[in-house]
Amino acid sequence: MIKLVTVTNEKLITQSHLVSNLKLQTNTLNNIILQKDSQLQTSAEMSKDLQSALKKANRQKKLYQIGSAIGAAAILLQVIK
C-alpha cells in the first residue's frame, strides 16, 4: 500500500513538472508571437516610409529633368539669337 502511494506521488510530481513545462512553453510561444507581430508592424511602417521617400525622390527627379530641359532650351535660344 505504501509503495502504491509512493508511485502515485511520483507520478503526480512528474505530471506537475510536465504541466509547468508546458505552461512555460506556451508563454514562450506567446512571447514569440508578440515579437513577430511587432516586427511585422515595424516592417509595414518602414515599407510605408520607403514608399513615401521613393515618391519624393521621383518627384525631385522629374523636376530636375524639367528644369534641365528648360535650361537647355534657354541656352539654345541664346545661341540662336
Secondary structure, 3 states (H helix, E strand, C coil): CHHHHHHHHHHHHHHHHHHHHHHHHHHHHHHHHHHHHHHHHHHHHHHHHHHHHHHHHHHHHHHHHHHHHHHHHHHHHHHHC
